[in-house]
Amino acid sequence: MEEKRHTSLHYDQELQEIKNDLIYLGVLTEKAIQQAMSSLSDRNSDIARKVIEEDNDIDRLDTDIEERCIKILALRQPAAIDLRFITTAIKITGHLERIGDMAVNIAEKALQLNEEPQLKPYIDLPRMTDLVCPMIKDALDSFIRSDLQMAEKVRQTEQVVDDLNEQIFRELLTFMMEDSGSIHRALLIMQVSKNMERIADHAKGIADMVAYMVTGLCVRHQTCGVNE
């Protein structure tokens, strides 16, 4: 009986460690996004290089979490909600790793843009950062708490980021039409904006997985709320 209790406690600890490391991975990706945008806004290429270098930490943690989840699946054979938790955690860490890649993409574009005269003040891009970082945090919090309302909030915010991306695209298109010399810089900024939009997509993907974990229903291809 004591051995069974010990095994159960160890299993609970393994699940808690997965949760803790997912939160830490989320913190790393948020930091990468903020620093990548800072490297662009402040025209500080040293920060951009740091983002690129530190992506290795995100990749290593992603691999470690995934391997531990697979080990739990093989050795513990979880069922019901625990099974959905582990399979959801594997997909979430994949989303976070790709968010880290998006931050690296932004940093790489910042390195190029910082070498040229600034085309325009960066106003909407920092606004996108202020939206997507809380999206990541809220998506992970909703996962830890099994909070469908918080997950739905993330899903709704994704549309706001999409709208900002469209707004930036239209504005930069005007720049390119009026001055052919701005095309290269405008295209780089468009790519930064698109990466931010893709980060929001991944945050929404995490929220979608939370809805699946809690309800067992797939909402990835739904445009309505998870409770509808």
C-alpha positions as CSV (number, residue, x, y, z in Angstrom):
1,M,0.0,0.0,0.0
2,E,2.8,2.4,0.9
3,E,4.6,1.6,-2.4
4,K,1.5,2.3,-4.4
5,R,1.1,5.7,-2.5
6,H,4.7,6.5,-3.2
7,T,4.3,5.7,-6.9
8,S,1.2,7.9,-7.0
9,L,3.0,10.8,-5.4
10,H,5.9,10.5,-7.8
11,Y,3.5,10.5,-10.7
12,D,1.8,13.6,-9.4
13,Q,5.2,15.2,-9.1
14,E,6.1,14.3,-12.7
15,L,2.9,16.0,-13.9
16,Q,3.5,19.1,-11.8
17,E,7.1,19.4,-13.2
18,I,5.7,19.3,-16.7
19,K,3.4,22.2,-15.8
20,N,6.2,24.2,-14.2
21,D,8.5,23.7,-17.2
22,L,5.8,24.7,-19.6
23,I,5.3,27.9,-17.7
24,Y,9.0,28.5,-17.7
25,L,9.1,27.8,-21.5
26,G,6.4,30.3,-21.9
27,V,8.4,32.9,-20.0
28,L,11.4,32.3,-22.2
29,T,9.3,32.8,-25.4
30,E,7.7,36.0,-24.1
31,K,11.1,37.3,-23.2
32,A,12.4,36.5,-26.7
33,I,9.5,38.3,-28.3
34,Q,9.9,41.4,-26.2
35,Q,13.7,41.5,-26.7
36,A,13.3,40.9,-30.5
37,M,10.9,43.9,-30.7
38,S,13.1,46.0,-28.5
39,S,16.1,45.3,-30.7
40,L,14.0,46.7,-33.6
41,S,12.4,49.7,-31.7
42,D,15.7,50.7,-30.1
43,R,17.8,49.8,-33.1
44,N,20.0,47.6,-30.9
45,S,21.4,44.8,-32.9
46,D,23.2,43.3,-29.9
47,I,19.8,42.4,-28.4
48,A,18.8,40.8,-31.6
49,R,21.9,38.6,-31.6
50,K,21.2,37.6,-28.0
51,V,17.7,36.5,-29.0
52,I,19.1,34.3,-31.8
53,E,21.7,32.8,-29.5
54,E,19.3,32.1,-26.6
55,D,16.9,30.2,-28.9
56,N,19.0,27.2,-28.1
57,D,17.7,27.2,-24.6
58,I,14.1,27.2,-25.8
59,D,14.9,24.3,-28.2
60,R,16.5,22.2,-25.4
61,L,13.7,22.7,-23.0
62,D,11.1,21.9,-25.7
63,T,12.9,18.6,-26.4
64,D,13.2,17.8,-22.7
65,I,9.5,18.3,-22.0
66,E,8.5,16.3,-25.0
67,E,10.7,13.4,-24.0
68,R,9.4,13.4,-20.5
69,C,5.8,13.4,-21.7
70,I,6.5,10.4,-24.0
71,K,8.2,8.6,-21.1
72,I,5.1,9.2,-18.9
73,L,2.8,7.9,-21.7
74,A,5.0,4.8,-22.0
75,L,5.5,4.0,-18.3
76,R,2.4,5.4,-16.6
77,Q,-0.2,4.7,-19.3
78,P,-2.4,7.6,-18.1
79,A,-6.1,7.6,-18.8
80,A,-8.9,10.1,-19.2
81,I,-8.0,13.7,-18.2
82,D,-4.4,12.8,-17.5
83,L,-4.0,11.3,-20.9
84,R,-5.4,14.5,-22.5
85,F,-3.2,16.6,-20.3
86,I,0.0,14.8,-21.5
87,T,-1.0,14.8,-25.2
88,T,-2.0,18.5,-24.9
89,A,1.4,19.3,-23.2
90,I,3.3,17.7,-26.1
91,K,1.4,19.9,-28.6
92,I,1.7,23.0,-26.4
93,T,5.5,22.7,-26.1
94,G,5.6,22.5,-29.9
95,H,3.6,25.7,-30.2
96,L,6.0,27.4,-27.8
97,E,9.1,26.2,-29.7
98,R,7.7,27.6,-32.9
99,I,6.9,30.9,-31.1
100,G,10.6,31.0,-30.2
101,D,11.4,30.5,-33.9
102,M,9.2,33.5,-34.8
103,A,11.1,35.6,-32.3
104,V,14.3,34.6,-34.0
105,N,12.9,35.6,-37.3
106,I,12.0,39.0,-36.0
107,A,15.5,39.4,-34.6
108,E,17.0,38.5,-37.9
109,K,14.8,41.1,-39.7
110,A,15.8,43.7,-37.0
111,L,19.5,43.1,-37.8
112,Q,18.8,44.0,-41.4
113,L,16.5,47.0,-40.7
114,N,18.9,48.4,-38.1
115,E,21.5,48.8,-40.9
116,E,19.3,51.1,-42.9
117,P,17.5,54.4,-42.2
118,Q,14.3,53.9,-40.3
119,L,11.3,53.9,-42.7
120,K,8.7,54.9,-40.2
121,P,8.1,55.1,-36.4
122,Y,7.3,51.7,-35.0
123,I,3.9,52.1,-33.3
124,D,1.7,49.2,-34.3
125,L,4.4,46.6,-34.0
126,P,5.0,47.3,-30.3
127,R,1.2,47.2,-29.9
128,M,1.2,43.7,-31.3
129,T,3.8,42.7,-28.8
130,D,1.7,44.1,-26.0
131,L,-1.1,41.8,-27.2
132,V,0.7,38.6,-28.1
133,C,2.8,38.3,-24.9
134,P,-0.3,38.3,-22.6
135,M,-1.9,35.9,-25.0
136,I,0.9,33.4,-24.4
137,K,0.7,33.9,-20.6
138,D,-3.1,33.6,-20.6
139,A,-3.1,30.5,-22.8
140,L,-0.7,28.8,-20.5
141,D,-2.6,29.9,-17.4
142,S,-5.8,28.6,-18.9
143,F,-4.0,25.3,-19.4
144,I,-2.8,25.1,-15.9
145,R,-6.2,26.1,-14.4
146,S,-8.3,24.3,-17.0
147,D,-10.0,27.7,-17.5
148,L,-12.2,27.8,-20.7
149,Q,-13.1,31.4,-20.3
150,M,-9.5,32.5,-20.3
151,A,-8.8,30.3,-23.3
152,E,-11.7,32.0,-25.1
153,K,-10.3,35.4,-24.3
154,V,-7.1,34.3,-26.1
155,R,-9.0,33.1,-29.1
156,Q,-10.8,36.5,-29.4
157,T,-7.6,38.6,-29.0
158,E,-6.1,36.7,-32.0
159,Q,-8.5,38.6,-34.3
160,V,-7.3,41.9,-32.9
161,V,-3.7,41.0,-33.9
162,D,-4.9,39.9,-37.3
163,D,-6.5,43.3,-37.8
164,L,-3.3,45.1,-36.8
165,N,-1.3,43.0,-39.3
166,E,-3.7,43.9,-42.1
167,Q,-3.5,47.6,-41.1
168,I,0.3,47.5,-41.2
169,F,0.3,45.8,-44.5
170,R,-2.0,48.4,-46.1
171,E,0.2,51.3,-44.7
172,L,3.4,49.8,-45.9
173,L,1.9,49.1,-49.3
174,T,1.2,52.8,-49.6
175,F,4.9,53.5,-48.7
176,M,6.1,51.2,-51.5
177,M,3.7,52.7,-54.1
178,E,4.9,56.2,-53.3
179,D,8.7,55.4,-53.0
180,S,10.3,52.4,-54.7
181,G,13.3,53.0,-52.5
182,S,11.3,51.9,-49.5
183,I,10.3,48.5,-50.9
184,H,13.1,46.5,-49.2
185,R,12.5,48.0,-45.8
186,A,8.8,47.8,-46.1
187,L,8.9,44.1,-47.0
188,L,11.1,43.4,-44.0
189,I,8.7,45.2,-41.7
190,M,5.8,43.2,-43.2
191,Q,7.6,40.0,-42.4
192,V,8.0,41.2,-38.8
193,S,4.3,41.9,-38.6
194,K,3.5,38.6,-40.2
195,N,5.7,36.8,-37.6
196,M,3.8,38.6,-34.8
197,E,0.5,37.5,-36.4
198,R,1.8,33.9,-36.5
199,I,2.8,34.1,-32.8
200,A,-0.8,35.0,-32.1
201,D,-1.9,32.0,-34.1
202,H,0.2,29.7,-32.0
203,A,-1.1,31.3,-28.8
204,K,-4.6,30.6,-30.1
205,G,-3.5,27.1,-30.9
206,I,-2.6,26.6,-27.3
207,A,-6.0,27.9,-26.2
208,D,-7.7,25.5,-28.6
209,M,-5.8,22.6,-27.1
210,V,-7.0,23.7,-23.6
211,A,-10.6,23.5,-24.8
212,Y,-9.8,20.0,-26.1
213,M,-8.2,18.9,-22.8
214,V,-11.1,20.1,-20.7
215,T,-14.0,19.1,-22.9
216,G,-12.6,16.5,-25.2
217,L,-13.9,18.5,-28.1
218,C,-11.7,19.9,-31.0
219,V,-12.3,23.6,-31.6
220,R,-9.3,24.3,-33.9
221,H,-11.5,24.9,-36.9
222,Q,-14.3,26.8,-35.2
223,T,-14.7,30.6,-35.3
224,C,-17.2,30.7,-32.5
225,G,-16.6,30.5,-28.7
226,V,-15.8,27.2,-27.2
227,N,-19.0,27.3,-25.1
228,E,-21.3,27.8,-28.1
